[in-house]
Amino acid sequence: MSVRAVGTRILKHGTSLIRHICNKRNINTITDKINAAQQVAPKPREYVGNQVIQRGFGLRNVGVQIGLQARRILIDNVLNRVTNSLASDLRKRAARRIFYGDSRPFFALVGVSLASGTGILTREEELEGVCWEIREAVSKIKWHYHDVNLDESKFGNTPLTLNDFCFGKPIAKGSNAVVYAAKISSEQSSTSSEPVTGPVKVKTEDSSDITKFPLALKMMFNYDIQSNSMAILKAMHRETVPARLYYSNVEISDWENEMSMRNRQLPPHPNVVAIFSVFTDYVPELEDCKGLYPAALPKRIHPEGEGRNMSLFLLMKRYNTNLQDFITSSSPSNRTSILLFTQLLEGITHLSRHSIAHRDLKSDNILLDTSEPETPILVISDFGCCLADKSHGLTLPYTSYDVDKGGNTALMAPEIIGQQPGTFSVLDYRKSDLWAAGALGYEIFGHVNPFYENQDQQKLRSIDYEEKKLPPLSEGVPFIIKALIGNILQRKPNKRLDPEVAANVCQLFLWAPSSWLKYDTKLPSSAEILQWLLSLTTKVLCEVRINNEAFSRSTRSDQDKARSEENTRSGRRTYPEYLLISSFLVRAKISNIKAALSWIQSSNYEVDY
């Protein structure tokens, strides 16, 4: 009891002590002035790297200028080492084009230098500097992984209501929401920009053709929150984490300012669900609503309903299927399964890099775009249980049982489900989603999830399972993938790889020279890794445009499908594969690649000896 009392007093009075010290150093005064200036004149926000910076913020221009100057120094140092007869003209052309957004001449110059061994780049920081250029160049590519032949900019200018849509049949229904097929109505309401004052009448159409109904509208069930836009958005803010910051029926500046102070926002990513808009409206009477979710309906629609009149709506891209249905309805090849597993790890890496934990990963929360049947695009959806709090990041104080641990206890990581509350107890989510991905790996490769109830084998419990009792994967699964799944299902999180390194293991297995993966070969040098990265970058920059245009069409012709099949047979990359490579390149660092290669080689050594 005495130790607990001391701890409580330290926590209680620590904040006051820090404030006292800060006041002496005038830190609070400076912070208050900055906050006051931002409150007086709130301005649009802008993403710079992984941070959200106000456009009027004084340090923004300083940071951008420092970044540009560092980039100029790197480029000048590299180009000044070109000593052939065309050096002067080459330097001018390459410098001019790279500063106008075209990095290809610079990449070509560095690539030829590395291949010929002329030694233009000699220091490790210069090689990492070129990696930075690769990340910048690939991040500027405009991908069509969320394209549904709609002008997305309109979502930010015109508030949406249910009057703007035509609805089809329900796609999915869970305990907290229902999803309907939808499309923008050809006869949009002329008063859609006016506040909603009552329930709308919804017309339902045949929605079996996904090209005609390319959108999905998710309606959250609202039992307890008052029918007020701001109250609903505050209570259901976690659902909006991957959204594009397009909100309706609420004062946007007030909402964004409050949410930006409390919660993290997730930038778009190929392996995260595309949410175009978020708005509140009156709950409508849709097809099958009284049979599917009668309790969630308001009494004006169903006498026995317990729901409120208004709720939250999320406008998303419509995907063909979810992971669970895809696996049960087809028998994906090992390569398809590896591509799916790699995309899952890429999505988790993106969440982790932005200090967000999903906390409810399961196969029916993972959606697939099967436009390319052999290489589907995988996205993580349903963020209603996520942790996206700026105050704590991925470690959440666990002082009592009232703290929410997340959803889906069957796939809850051991360090989360087994943690007990206490004064200094925390829930560490840094590798919890990664553990869940390891369990889902069994399903992706055609096995029964060992942590679910089944007739063929005894169910394992994440709270007390033994690693040696994990069932083996089939012989067709490559050894590296087996070893990776075994690693990330370790009970102790410090024995698991970091999410980024785990994703790199899969990416290297797919695209790297096979000689690099053998235990009896020397690790490639930084220059060799950079040369490989440049070849991938060149291929993406040069070939992606053709694939991009074909994939973005709402109705793919027989010629497009034949071209896709020919690409698969000939070994050329499909659009989803380029998309996956780009996810790797936009975060590529030589040090992380070396860490993944070192783990692969050591794993291969263990199996041979």
VEXDREN-2710 file (C-alpha; in Angstrom, 1 decimal):
% VEXDREN-2710
k/r/px/py/pz
1/MET/0.0/0.0/0.0
2/SER/2.8/2.4/0.8
3/VAL/4.4/1.9/-2.7
4/ARG/1.1/2.5/-4.4
5/ALA/0.6/5.7/-2.3
6/VAL/4.0/7.0/-3.3
7/GLY/3.3/6.2/-7.0
8/THR/0.0/8.0/-6.8
9/ARG/1.5/11.1/-5.3
10/ILE/4.2/11.2/-7.9
11/LEU/1.6/11.0/-10.7
12/LYS/-0.6/13.6/-9.1
13/HIS/2.1/16.2/-8.5
14/GLY/4.4/15.5/-11.4
15/THR/2.4/17.6/-13.8
16/SER/2.5/20.6/-11.5
17/LEU/6.3/20.3/-11.1
18/ILE/6.8/20.2/-14.9
19/ARG/4.6/23.2/-15.4
20/HIS/6.5/25.1/-12.7
21/ILE/9.8/24.3/-14.5
22/CYS/8.4/25.2/-17.9
23/ASN/7.0/28.5/-16.6
24/LYS/10.5/29.5/-15.5
25/ARG/11.8/28.9/-19.0
26/ASN/8.9/30.8/-20.6
27/ILE/8.0/27.7/-22.6
28/ASN/4.3/27.9/-21.8
29/THR/4.2/31.5/-22.8
30/ILE/5.5/30.8/-26.3
31/THR/3.1/27.8/-26.7
32/ASP/0.2/29.9/-25.5
33/LYS/1.0/32.6/-28.1
34/ILE/1.2/30.1/-30.9
35/ASN/-2.1/28.4/-29.8
36/ALA/-3.8/31.8/-29.5
37/ALA/-2.7/32.8/-33.0
38/GLN/-4.0/29.6/-34.4
39/GLN/-7.3/30.0/-32.7
40/VAL/-7.8/33.5/-33.9
41/ALA/-7.1/32.6/-37.5
42/PRO/-7.5/28.9/-38.2
43/LYS/-6.1/28.0/-41.6
44/PRO/-6.2/24.9/-43.9
45/ARG/-3.9/22.1/-42.9
46/GLU/-1.2/20.6/-45.0
47/TYR/0.6/17.3/-44.7
48/VAL/4.4/17.5/-44.8
49/GLY/5.9/14.1/-44.4
50/ASN/4.0/12.4/-41.6
51/GLN/3.1/15.7/-39.8
52/VAL/0.1/18.0/-40.2
53/ILE/1.3/21.6/-40.2
54/GLN/-0.8/24.7/-40.4
55/ARG/-0.1/26.7/-43.6
56/GLY/0.3/29.8/-41.6
57/PHE/2.7/28.2/-39.0
58/GLY/5.9/30.1/-38.9
59/LEU/8.3/27.1/-38.7
60/ARG/6.7/25.5/-41.8
61/ASN/8.6/27.5/-44.3
62/VAL/11.9/27.1/-42.4
63/GLY/11.5/23.3/-42.4
64/VAL/10.7/23.3/-46.2
65/GLN/13.7/25.6/-47.0
66/ILE/16.1/23.4/-44.9
67/GLY/14.9/20.3/-46.8
68/LEU/15.3/21.9/-50.2
69/GLN/18.8/23.2/-49.3
70/ALA/19.8/19.7/-48.1
71/ARG/18.5/18.2/-51.3
72/ARG/20.4/20.8/-53.4
73/ILE/23.6/20.1/-51.6
74/LEU/23.3/16.4/-52.2
75/ILE/22.5/16.8/-55.9
76/ASP/25.3/19.3/-56.5
77/ASN/27.8/17.0/-54.7
78/VAL/26.8/14.1/-56.8
79/LEU/26.7/15.9/-60.2
80/ASN/29.9/17.7/-59.6
81/ARG/31.7/14.4/-59.6
82/VAL/30.8/13.7/-63.2
83/THR/34.0/14.4/-65.1
84/ASN/33.4/13.4/-68.7
85/SER/33.3/15.8/-71.6
86/LEU/29.5/16.3/-71.2
87/ALA/29.7/16.9/-67.5
88/SER/28.7/20.6/-67.5
89/ASP/25.7/20.1/-69.8
90/LEU/24.6/16.9/-68.0
91/ARG/24.8/18.6/-64.6
92/LYS/22.6/21.5/-65.8
93/ARG/20.0/19.3/-67.4
94/ALA/19.8/16.9/-64.5
95/ALA/19.6/19.6/-61.9
96/ARG/17.0/21.5/-63.8
97/ARG/14.7/18.5/-64.4
98/ILE/15.0/17.2/-60.8
99/PHE/14.0/20.5/-59.3
100/TYR/10.9/20.5/-61.6
101/GLY/9.8/17.1/-60.2
102/ASP/11.5/14.7/-62.7
103/SER/14.1/12.6/-60.9
104/ARG/14.7/10.1/-63.8
105/PRO/17.9/11.8/-65.2
106/PHE/19.4/11.8/-61.7
107/PHE/18.5/8.2/-61.1
108/ALA/19.9/7.2/-64.5
109/LEU/23.2/9.0/-63.7
110/VAL/23.5/7.4/-60.3
111/GLY/22.5/4.0/-61.6
112/VAL/25.1/4.0/-64.4
113/SER/27.7/5.1/-61.9
114/LEU/26.9/2.3/-59.5
115/ALA/26.9/-0.3/-62.3
116/SER/30.2/0.9/-63.7
117/GLY/31.9/1.3/-60.4
118/THR/33.0/4.9/-61.1
119/GLY/32.4/5.8/-57.4
120/ILE/30.3/8.9/-57.8
121/LEU/28.7/8.0/-54.4
122/THR/31.1/7.1/-51.7
123/ARG/29.5/7.8/-48.3
124/GLU/26.6/6.0/-46.6
125/GLU/24.7/9.2/-46.0
126/GLU/24.8/10.0/-49.8
127/LEU/23.4/6.6/-50.6
128/GLU/20.6/7.2/-48.1
129/GLY/20.1/10.6/-49.7
130/VAL/19.4/8.9/-53.0
131/CYS/16.9/6.7/-51.2
132/TRP/15.2/9.8/-50.0
133/GLU/15.0/10.9/-53.7
134/ILE/13.5/7.5/-54.6
135/ARG/10.8/7.9/-51.8
136/GLU/9.9/11.4/-53.0
137/ALA/9.7/10.4/-56.7
138/VAL/7.5/7.3/-56.1
139/SER/5.2/9.2/-53.6
140/LYS/4.4/11.7/-56.4
141/ILE/2.9/9.0/-58.7
142/LYS/-0.9/9.4/-59.0
143/TRP/-2.2/5.9/-58.5
144/HIS/-5.8/4.9/-59.3
145/TYR/-6.2/2.4/-56.5
146/HIS/-9.2/4.4/-55.2
147/ASP/-10.5/5.5/-58.6
148/VAL/-14.2/5.0/-59.2
149/ASN/-14.6/7.4/-62.1
150/LEU/-15.7/10.2/-59.7
151/ASP/-14.4/13.6/-59.2
152/GLU/-13.3/13.3/-55.6
153/SER/-12.7/17.1/-55.2
154/LYS/-16.5/17.6/-55.3
155/PHE/-16.8/15.8/-51.9
156/GLY/-14.8/18.6/-50.3
157/ASN/-16.8/21.4/-51.8
158/THR/-20.5/20.3/-51.6
159/PRO/-21.9/18.8/-48.5
160/LEU/-23.5/15.4/-49.2
161/THR/-26.8/14.0/-47.9
162/LEU/-28.7/10.8/-48.6
163/ASN/-30.7/12.7/-51.3
164/ASP/-27.5/12.6/-53.5
165/PHE/-27.5/8.8/-53.8
166/CYS/-29.3/5.9/-55.3
167/PHE/-29.1/2.7/-53.2
168/GLY/-28.8/-0.9/-54.1
169/LYS/-29.0/-4.0/-52.0
170/PRO/-27.2/-4.5/-48.6
171/ILE/-23.6/-5.7/-49.0
172/ALA/-22.7/-6.5/-45.5
173/LYS/-24.1/-6.2/-42.0
174/GLY/-22.3/-6.4/-38.6
175/SER/-23.1/-5.7/-35.0
176/ASN/-22.4/-2.0/-35.3
177/ALA/-23.2/-1.0/-38.9
178/VAL/-24.7/-2.0/-42.3
179/VAL/-23.2/-1.4/-45.7
180/TYR/-25.3/-0.7/-48.9
181/ALA/-24.2/-0.5/-52.5
182/ALA/-24.6/3.1/-53.8
183/LYS/-24.0/5.5/-56.6
184/ILE/-24.2/9.2/-57.1
185/SER/-27.8/10.0/-58.3
186/SER/-28.1/11.4/-61.8
187/GLU/-30.8/13.7/-60.4
188/GLN/-29.1/15.2/-57.4
189/SER/-31.2/17.2/-55.0
190/SER/-31.0/21.0/-55.7
191/THR/-31.2/21.6/-52.0
192/SER/-28.4/19.2/-51.0
193/SER/-26.3/22.0/-49.6
194/GLU/-29.1/23.0/-47.2
195/PRO/-29.3/21.6/-43.6
196/VAL/-31.2/18.3/-43.3
197/THR/-34.5/18.9/-41.5
198/GLY/-36.2/15.5/-41.7
199/PRO/-36.0/12.0/-43.0
200/VAL/-35.5/11.4/-46.7
201/LYS/-37.2/9.0/-49.1
202/VAL/-34.7/6.6/-50.6
203/LYS/-35.2/4.9/-54.0
204/THR/-33.6/1.4/-54.3
205/GLU/-32.3/0.0/-57.6
206/ASP/-30.7/-3.2/-58.8
207/SER/-27.0/-3.1/-57.8
208/SER/-25.6/-6.4/-58.9
209/ASP/-23.3/-4.6/-61.4
210/ILE/-20.4/-3.1/-59.4
211/THR/-19.4/-0.8/-62.3
212/LYS/-22.8/0.9/-62.1
213/PHE/-22.8/1.0/-58.3
214/PRO/-19.1/1.6/-57.6
215/LEU/-19.6/3.1/-54.1
216/ALA/-20.5/1.6/-50.7
217/LEU/-22.3/3.6/-48.0
218/LYS/-21.8/2.5/-44.5
219/MET/-24.5/3.5/-41.9
220/MET/-23.5/3.2/-38.3
221/PHE/-26.1/2.0/-35.7
222/ASN/-26.9/4.7/-33.2
223/TYR/-28.6/3.7/-30.0
224/ASP/-27.4/6.2/-27.4
225/ILE/-26.0/9.4/-29.1
226/GLN/-28.3/12.4/-29.4
227/SER/-29.4/13.3/-33.0
228/ASN/-26.9/16.0/-33.3
229/SER/-24.1/16.1/-36.0
230/MET/-21.3/17.2/-33.7
231/ALA/-22.2/14.8/-31.0
232/ILE/-22.4/11.9/-33.4
233/LEU/-19.0/12.7/-35.0
234/LYS/-17.4/13.0/-31.6
235/ALA/-18.7/9.7/-30.4
236/MET/-17.9/7.8/-33.6
237/HIS/-14.6/9.6/-34.5
238/ARG/-12.6/6.4/-34.7
239/GLU/-14.6/5.3/-37.7
240/THR/-13.4/8.4/-39.6
241/VAL/-9.6/7.9/-39.0
242/PRO/-8.9/6.9/-42.7
243/ALA/-11.3/9.5/-44.1
244/ARG/-10.2/12.4/-46.3
245/LEU/-11.4/15.1/-43.9
246/TYR/-14.5/15.7/-45.9
247/TYR/-17.3/16.3/-43.4
248/SER/-20.9/17.6/-43.9
249/ASN/-23.6/19.1/-41.7
250/VAL/-21.1/20.4/-39.2
251/GLU/-18.8/23.4/-38.9
252/ILE/-15.7/21.9/-40.5
253/SER/-13.2/24.2/-38.9
254/ASP/-14.4/23.5/-35.4
255/TRP/-14.6/19.8/-36.1
256/GLU/-11.1/19.6/-37.6
257/ASN/-9.5/21.7/-35.0
258/GLU/-10.9/19.6/-32.2
259/MET/-10.2/16.2/-33.9
260/SER/-6.6/17.3/-34.8
261/MET/-5.9/18.1/-31.2
262/ARG/-7.2/14.7/-29.9
263/ASN/-6.8/12.1/-32.7
264/ARG/-4.5/11.1/-35.4
265/GLN/-5.6/11.1/-39.1
266/LEU/-4.4/8.4/-41.5
267/PRO/-3.1/9.5/-44.9
268/PRO/-4.3/7.4/-47.9
269/HIS/-2.5/4.2/-48.6
270/PRO/-3.1/1.4/-51.2
271/ASN/-3.8/-1.1/-48.5
272/VAL/-6.2/1.0/-46.4
273/VAL/-9.9/1.4/-47.2
274/ALA/-10.8/4.5/-49.3
275/ILE/-13.3/6.7/-47.4
276/PHE/-14.2/9.6/-49.6
277/SER/-16.7/11.5/-47.3
278/VAL/-18.2/11.4/-43.9
279/PHE/-21.6/13.0/-43.0
280/THR/-24.6/12.7/-40.7
281/ASP/-28.2/12.4/-41.8
282/TYR/-31.5/10.9/-40.7
283/VAL/-31.7/7.1/-40.7
284/PRO/-33.6/6.1/-43.9
285/GLU/-35.9/3.2/-44.6
286/LEU/-33.7/1.0/-46.9
287/GLU/-34.3/-2.4/-48.4
288/ASP/-34.4/-5.3/-45.9
289/CYS/-33.8/-2.9/-43.0
290/LYS/-36.7/-4.3/-40.9
291/GLY/-35.4/-7.8/-41.4
292/LEU/-31.6/-7.2/-41.1
293/TYR/-31.4/-4.6/-38.2
294/PRO/-34.8/-3.9/-36.7
295/ALA/-33.4/-2.9/-33.3
296/ALA/-31.2/-0.2/-34.8
297/LEU/-34.1/1.5/-36.5
298/PRO/-35.9/4.6/-35.0
299/LYS/-39.5/4.2/-33.9
300/ARG/-40.7/6.3/-36.8
301/ILE/-39.6/3.4/-39.1
302/HIS/-40.1/0.4/-36.8
303/PRO/-42.3/0.5/-33.7
304/GLU/-40.0/-1.9/-31.8
305/GLY/-36.8/-0.1/-32.9
306/GLU/-34.4/1.3/-30.3
307/GLY/-32.3/3.5/-32.6
308/ARG/-32.0/7.3/-32.7
309/ASN/-33.2/9.3/-35.6
310/MET/-29.8/10.4/-36.9
311/SER/-26.5/8.5/-37.4
312/LEU/-23.1/8.6/-39.1
313/PHE/-22.6/7.7/-42.8
314/LEU/-19.3/6.9/-44.5
315/LEU/-18.9/6.9/-48.3
316/MET/-16.4/4.4/-49.5
317/LYS/-15.2/2.7/-52.6
318/ARG/-17.1/-0.6/-53.1
319/TYR/-14.9/-3.7/-53.1
320/ASN/-15.7/-7.0/-54.7
321/THR/-15.4/-9.3/-51.7
322/ASN/-13.7/-9.8/-48.3
323/LEU/-10.8/-12.0/-47.5
324/GLN/-12.9/-14.7/-45.8
325/ASP/-15.3/-15.1/-48.8
326/PHE/-12.4/-15.0/-51.3
327/ILE/-10.5/-17.8/-49.6
328/THR/-13.6/-20.0/-49.1
329/SER/-14.9/-19.5/-52.7
330/SER/-11.6/-20.0/-54.5
331/SER/-8.2/-21.7/-54.1
332/PRO/-5.6/-19.0/-54.5
333/SER/-2.2/-20.0/-55.6
334/ASN/0.8/-19.7/-53.3
335/ARG/2.0/-16.6/-55.1
336/THR/-1.4/-14.9/-54.8
337/SER/-1.4/-15.8/-51.1
338/ILE/2.1/-14.3/-50.7
339/LEU/1.0/-11.1/-52.4
340/LEU/-2.1/-10.9/-50.1
341/PHE/0.0/-11.5/-47.0
342/THR/2.6/-8.9/-48.1
343/GLN/-0.2/-6.3/-48.7
344/LEU/-1.6/-7.0/-45.2
345/LEU/1.8/-6.4/-43.7
346/GLU/2.2/-3.2/-45.7
347/GLY/-1.1/-1.9/-44.4
348/ILE/-0.1/-2.7/-40.8
349/THR/3.2/-1.0/-41.4
350/HIS/1.4/2.2/-42.6
351/LEU/-0.7/2.2/-39.5
352/SER/2.3/1.6/-37.2
353/ARG/4.3/4.4/-38.9
354/HIS/1.4/6.8/-38.0
355/SER/1.1/5.5/-34.5
356/ILE/-2.4/3.9/-35.1
357/ALA/-3.4/0.4/-34.0
358/HIS/-6.4/-1.2/-35.7
359/ARG/-7.2/-3.7/-32.8
360/ASP/-9.9/-5.6/-34.7
361/LEU/-8.2/-7.4/-37.5
362/LYS/-10.1/-10.4/-38.9
363/SER/-10.8/-11.8/-42.3
364/ASP/-14.2/-10.2/-42.8
365/ASN/-12.7/-6.7/-42.0
366/ILE/-10.2/-7.1/-44.9
367/LEU/-11.6/-6.2/-48.3
368/LEU/-10.4/-7.2/-51.8
369/ASP/-10.5/-5.6/-55.2
370/THR/-10.4/-8.5/-57.6
371/SER/-10.1/-6.6/-60.9
372/GLU/-6.9/-8.6/-61.3
373/PRO/-8.0/-12.1/-60.1
374/GLU/-4.5/-13.5/-59.6
375/THR/-3.3/-10.3/-57.9
376/PRO/-6.1/-8.8/-55.8
377/ILE/-5.7/-5.5/-54.0
378/LEU/-6.1/-5.9/-50.3
379/VAL/-7.3/-3.1/-48.0
380/ILE/-7.8/-3.0/-44.2
381/SER/-11.3/-1.6/-43.2
382/ASP/-13.5/-1.0/-40.2
383/PHE/-11.6/1.3/-37.8
384/GLY/-14.3/1.5/-35.2
385/CYS/-12.1/-0.2/-32.5
386/CYS/-8.8/1.5/-33.5
387/LEU/-6.4/3.4/-31.2
388/ALA/-5.5/6.7/-32.8
389/ASP/-4.9/8.9/-29.7
390/LYS/-2.2/11.6/-29.9
391/SER/-1.7/11.7/-26.2
392/HIS/-0.5/8.1/-25.8
393/GLY/0.4/6.8/-29.2
394/LEU/0.6/3.0/-29.3
395/THR/1.0/2.5/-25.5
396/LEU/-2.2/3.1/-23.6
397/PRO/-2.3/3.4/-19.7
398/TYR/-4.3/0.5/-18.3
399/THR/-5.4/1.7/-14.9
400/SER/-8.7/-0.2/-14.7
401/TYR/-10.8/-2.8/-16.5
402/ASP/-12.9/0.1/-17.9
403/VAL/-10.2/0.8/-20.5
404/ASP/-11.2/-0.7/-23.9
405/LYS/-8.7/-3.2/-25.2
406/GLY/-10.2/-3.4/-28.7
407/GLY/-12.3/-6.0/-30.5
408/ASN/-12.0/-9.7/-31.6
409/THR/-10.5/-11.3/-28.5
410/ALA/-9.7/-14.5/-30.4
411/LEU/-7.0/-12.6/-32.3
412/MET/-5.9/-10.3/-29.5
413/ALA/-2.1/-10.4/-29.0
414/PRO/-0.8/-12.1/-25.8
415/GLU/0.6/-8.9/-24.4
416/ILE/-2.8/-7.3/-24.6
417/ILE/-5.3/-10.0/-23.6
418/GLY/-3.1/-11.1/-20.7
419/GLN/-2.3/-7.6/-19.3
420/GLN/-3.7/-6.8/-15.9
421/PRO/-4.7/-3.2/-14.8
422/GLY/-2.6/-1.3/-12.3
423/THR/-1.2/2.1/-11.5
424/PHE/1.8/1.7/-13.9
425/SER/0.3/-0.9/-16.2
426/VAL/0.2/-0.1/-20.0
427/LEU/-1.2/-1.8/-23.1
428/ASP/1.5/-2.0/-25.7
429/TYR/0.0/-2.1/-29.2
430/ARG/3.2/-1.6/-31.2
431/LYS/3.2/-5.2/-32.4
432/SER/-0.3/-6.4/-31.6
433/ASP/-1.7/-5.9/-35.2
434/LEU/1.4/-7.7/-36.5
435/TRP/0.6/-10.7/-34.3
436/ALA/-3.0/-10.8/-35.6
437/ALA/-1.6/-10.7/-39.1
438/GLY/0.4/-13.9/-38.3
439/ALA/-2.7/-15.7/-37.2
440/LEU/-4.5/-14.5/-40.4
441/GLY/-1.6/-15.9/-42.3
442/TYR/-2.9/-19.4/-41.7
443/GLU/-6.2/-18.4/-43.4
444/ILE/-4.5/-16.7/-46.3
445/PHE/-2.5/-19.8/-47.0
446/GLY/-5.5/-22.1/-46.9
447/HIS/-5.4/-23.4/-43.4
448/VAL/-7.8/-23.2/-40.4
449/ASN/-6.9/-20.3/-38.1
450/PRO/-5.5/-22.1/-35.0
451/PHE/-7.1/-19.5/-32.7
452/TYR/-10.6/-20.1/-33.9
453/GLU/-13.0/-23.0/-32.9
454/ASN/-12.7/-25.9/-35.4
455/GLN/-13.3/-29.6/-35.6
456/ASP/-10.0/-30.6/-37.1
457/GLN/-7.7/-29.4/-34.3
458/GLN/-7.7/-28.1/-30.8
459/LYS/-8.2/-24.3/-30.5
460/LEU/-5.3/-22.3/-29.2
461/ARG/-5.8/-19.4/-26.8
462/SER/-3.7/-16.4/-27.3
463/ILE/-3.4/-15.8/-23.6
464/ASP/-1.6/-19.1/-22.9
465/TYR/-0.7/-21.0/-26.1
466/GLU/2.8/-22.5/-26.6
467/GLU/4.6/-21.7/-29.8
468/LYS/5.6/-25.3/-30.4
469/LYS/1.9/-26.3/-30.6
470/LEU/1.3/-24.0/-33.6
471/PRO/0.2/-26.2/-36.5
472/PRO/2.7/-26.5/-39.4
473/LEU/1.9/-24.8/-42.7
474/SER/1.7/-26.9/-45.9
475/GLU/4.8/-27.8/-47.8
476/GLY/3.9/-25.5/-50.7
477/VAL/4.4/-22.4/-48.5
478/PRO/8.0/-21.1/-48.9
479/PHE/10.2/-21.6/-45.9
480/ILE/10.9/-17.9/-45.4
481/ILE/7.1/-17.2/-45.2
482/LYS/6.7/-20.0/-42.7
483/ALA/9.6/-18.7/-40.6
484/LEU/8.2/-15.2/-40.8
485/ILE/4.7/-16.3/-39.5
486/GLY/6.4/-18.3/-36.8
487/ASN/8.4/-15.2/-35.7
488/ILE/5.5/-12.8/-35.6
489/LEU/3.4/-15.3/-33.6
490/GLN/6.1/-15.3/-30.8
491/ARG/4.4/-14.7/-27.4
492/LYS/6.9/-12.1/-26.4
493/PRO/6.7/-9.0/-28.5
494/ASN/10.4/-8.2/-28.2
495/LYS/11.1/-11.4/-30.1
496/ARG/9.0/-10.4/-33.1
497/LEU/10.4/-8.4/-36.0
498/ASP/9.2/-4.8/-36.3
499/PRO/6.2/-4.4/-38.7
500/GLU/8.4/-2.6/-41.3
501/VAL/11.1/-5.2/-41.3
502/ALA/8.5/-8.0/-41.5
503/ALA/7.0/-6.3/-44.6
504/ASN/10.5/-6.0/-46.1
505/VAL/11.1/-9.7/-45.7
506/CYS/8.1/-10.4/-47.9
507/GLN/9.0/-7.7/-50.4
508/LEU/12.6/-9.0/-50.7
509/PHE/11.3/-12.6/-51.1
510/LEU/9.1/-11.4/-54.0
511/TRP/11.5/-9.0/-55.9
512/ALA/15.1/-9.2/-54.7
513/PRO/17.8/-11.3/-56.4
514/SER/17.6/-14.9/-55.1
515/SER/21.3/-15.0/-54.3
516/TRP/20.8/-12.3/-51.6
517/LEU/18.5/-14.7/-49.6
518/LYS/21.0/-17.6/-49.3
519/TYR/22.7/-18.0/-45.9
520/ASP/26.1/-18.8/-47.5
521/THR/26.4/-15.5/-49.4
522/LYS/27.7/-12.2/-48.1
523/LEU/25.2/-9.4/-47.5
524/PRO/25.0/-7.0/-50.4
525/SER/26.7/-3.7/-50.0
526/SER/24.7/-0.5/-49.7
527/ALA/25.7/0.4/-53.2
528/GLU/24.3/-2.9/-54.5
529/ILE/21.1/-2.4/-52.6
530/LEU/20.7/1.1/-54.0
531/GLN/21.3/-0.1/-57.5
532/TRP/18.5/-2.7/-57.1
533/LEU/16.2/0.0/-55.7
534/LEU/17.0/2.2/-58.7
535/SER/16.1/-0.5/-61.1
536/LEU/12.7/-1.1/-59.3
537/THR/12.1/2.7/-59.3
538/THR/12.9/3.0/-63.0
539/LYS/10.6/0.2/-63.9
540/VAL/7.7/1.7/-61.8
541/LEU/8.2/5.2/-63.2
542/CYS/8.4/4.0/-66.9
543/GLU/5.8/1.3/-67.0
544/VAL/3.2/2.2/-64.5
545/ARG/1.4/4.8/-66.6
546/ILE/0.1/2.2/-69.1
547/ASN/-1.1/-0.1/-66.4
548/ASN/-2.6/2.8/-64.5
549/GLU/-4.8/3.8/-67.4
550/ALA/-6.0/0.3/-68.0
551/PHE/-6.8/-0.4/-64.4
552/SER/-8.6/2.9/-63.8
553/ARG/-11.4/2.1/-66.4
554/SER/-14.7/1.3/-64.8
555/THR/-15.4/-1.4/-67.5
556/ARG/-12.4/-3.4/-68.5
557/SER/-12.6/-4.6/-72.1
558/ASP/-11.7/-8.1/-73.2
559/GLN/-8.5/-6.6/-74.7
560/ASP/-7.5/-5.3/-71.2
561/LYS/-8.2/-8.7/-69.6
562/ALA/-6.2/-10.5/-72.4
563/ARG/-3.3/-8.0/-71.8
564/SER/-3.4/-8.8/-68.1
565/GLU/-3.3/-12.5/-68.7
566/GLU/-0.5/-12.1/-71.2
567/ASN/1.5/-10.0/-68.6
568/THR/1.0/-12.8/-66.0
569/ARG/2.2/-15.5/-68.5
570/SER/5.2/-13.5/-69.7
571/GLY/6.4/-12.5/-66.2
572/ARG/5.6/-8.8/-66.6
573/ARG/4.2/-7.1/-63.5
574/THR/0.5/-6.4/-63.1
575/TYR/-0.9/-3.1/-61.8
576/PRO/-1.4/-4.4/-58.2
577/GLU/2.2/-5.7/-58.2
578/TYR/3.5/-2.2/-59.2
579/LEU/1.3/-0.8/-56.5
580/LEU/2.8/-3.2/-54.0
581/ILE/6.4/-2.3/-55.1
582/SER/5.6/1.4/-54.8
583/SER/4.4/0.8/-51.2
584/PHE/7.9/-0.6/-50.5
585/LEU/9.8/2.1/-52.3
586/VAL/8.0/5.1/-50.6
587/ARG/9.5/3.9/-47.3
588/ALA/12.7/2.3/-48.5
589/LYS/15.8/2.7/-46.3
590/ILE/19.0/0.8/-46.8
591/SER/19.4/0.1/-43.1
592/ASN/15.9/-1.6/-42.8
593/ILE/16.5/-3.6/-46.0
594/LYS/19.8/-4.9/-44.5
595/ALA/18.0/-5.8/-41.3
596/ALA/15.5/-7.9/-43.3
597/LEU/18.2/-9.5/-45.4
598/SER/20.2/-10.4/-42.3
599/TRP/17.1/-12.0/-40.7
600/ILE/16.3/-14.0/-43.9
601/GLN/19.9/-15.3/-44.2
602/SER/20.0/-16.3/-40.5
603/SER/16.7/-18.1/-40.8
604/ASN/17.9/-20.0/-43.8
605/TYR/21.1/-20.9/-41.9
606/GLU/19.1/-22.3/-39.0
607/VAL/17.1/-24.6/-41.3
608/ASP/20.2/-26.0/-43.0
609/TYR/22.1/-26.6/-39.9
END
